[in-house]
Amino acid sequence: MSAIRLKTEIPGPRSRELTRRRESALPRGVHSAVPIFVASADGAVLEDVDGNQLLDFAGGIGTLNAGHRARGVVGAIRAQLDRYLHLCFSVTPYEGYVRLAERLNRLTPGNFPKKTFLTNSGAEAIENAVKFARAYTGRQAIVCFEDAFHGRTLLTMSLTSKTHPYKAGFGPFASEIYRIPYAYCYRCSYSLRYPSCDVFCAHHLEDTFRRMVAAESVAAVIVEPVLGEGGFVAPPPEFFHLLTEICRRHGIVFIADEIQTGFGRTGRLFASERYAIEPDLLVTAKSLGGGLPLAAVTGRAEIMDAPEPGAIGGTFGGNPAACEAALAVLDLFETGSGGADLCGHAEVLGERFAERARAWQRRCALIGDVRGLGAMCALELVRSAEIREPATEETQAVLRYCYEHGLVILSTGSYSNAIRLLVPLIITDGQFDEGLGVLESALRSVAAPRAPAHTSA
């Protein structure tokens, strides 16, 4: 049975009326990708206020890897509400915070003593990861990467690469931040080709220490194992091995931003496992809370213990209900959701997407690149395969077709020309195929077919 059921055009009359109210009540800078208002959600399906059912391939921008209203998660939240809703761990601590910290210390990569600090959001966790690194090293500088996204607060906005809409008009930015190219092979900053390039972009970090900032001034290198808002770019495996080796050599803290890659999205609980690296600090958020605001910094105990007592904290960080939700999310990944292996299913979803997407690519000149890791997949759309001109307007047309036909899906990338998959990992095979069918139709509606290859008689 089809998961998509449309009773009205999208957006319907009630969504249009709520949009009018929204426009007069909210600032224009608050953007929504899809012009519908949701009435309910379950698993991988949304129902809007007009009674339309849509498939969700966005997952709250990657916050719902375990699905909307996952049974164990909702039950854990309800049980906590009957005990207490908020206390503030900085005043009167509670066991849930400690249990979650112990769990993350055990599950994150690295066979060394770890400690965990809980916050409200990914941006807040990144800010605190930098504080830990600076306190531990006594240094100030941070090295980050082109096409990175780390948040919208002053420091994390400064670490973020994309100008519009994230940075333009909001300066001046935080100081002592140095940006270098990422391993974005499809758009190599050095016009080289992998693997003959010898992963030049990673070796360039050493050159950065000679030409931009001294290694002994650098507190941390911060990097996403797979670019999120930068286009779902998964680097060659050597990239992170080289980076971590350079960091170790210079006493620099290596921070992995796993806010979007974490909790099964790439086929492992953490993407760092895919690259066989052990970050000094690992930052999580989004799907950690199962839909509630929660983030964490987990890392080497000696680094986490560097700030003095009282230097790290916050009123709502590690909220009791969010902690219980996170523990339930981790239960689903460790014991399975209805018998399902969520990380294994992410691998299967990625393989099925890649197979279909590469078939589309052979027929559709608009698709320049098919890429991803596990279920963290994307298509990059271009107007010309030769010069790789970003097809930004065409991408928006594809997204519009998708939501008008019952599929919620998002773009990404510094040029806003990549279409990304952030499906809940509990999605059924039928739902996944149905959603890909809508995406395929959208691409056909926008793109010219690829010219057949010339063959000699």
Salt bridges, closest charged atoms under 4 A:
GLU9 OE2 - ARG16 NH1 3.01
GLU17 OE1 - ARG20 NH2 2.83
ASP42 OD1 - ARG69 NH2 3.22
ASP56 OD2 - HIS68 NE2 2.66
GLU95 OE2 - ARG99 NE 3.87
ASP198 OD2 - HIS203 NE2 3.72
GLU206 OE2 - ARG249 NH2 2.50
GLU206 OE1 - HIS250 NE2 3.08
ASP207 OD2 - HIS204 ND1 3.98
ASP207 OD2 - ARG211 NH1 3.15
GLU229 OE2 - ARG420 NH1 2.78
GLU245 OE2 - ARG249 NH1 3.35
ASP257 OD2 - HIS150 ND1 2.71
ASP280 OD2 - ARG248 NH1 3.08
ASP280 OD1 - ARG300 NE 2.64
ASP305 OD2 - LYS115 NZ 2.94
GLU324 OE2 - ARG99 NH2 2.89
ASP331 OD1 - ARG103 NH2 2.60
GLU334 OE1 - ARG103 NE 2.84
GLU334 OE1 - ARG106 NH2 3.18
GLU347 OE2 - ARG268 NH1 3.14
GLU347 OE2 - ARG274 NH1 3.16
ASP369 OD2 - ARG371 NH1 2.86
GLU380 OE2 - ARG187 NE 2.62
GLU380 OE1 - ARG371 NH1 2.75
GLU389 OE2 - ARG383 NH1 3.10
GLU393 OE1 - ARG383 NH2 2.98
GLU394 OE2 - ARG383 NE 2.95
ASP429 OD1 - HIS345 NE2 3.72
ASP429 OD1 - ARG352 NH1 2.86
ASP433 OD1 - ARG352 NH2 2.48
GLU440 OE1 - ARG356 NH2 2.99
GLU440 OE2 - ARG363 NH2 3.10
GLU440 OE2 - ARG444 NH1 3.39
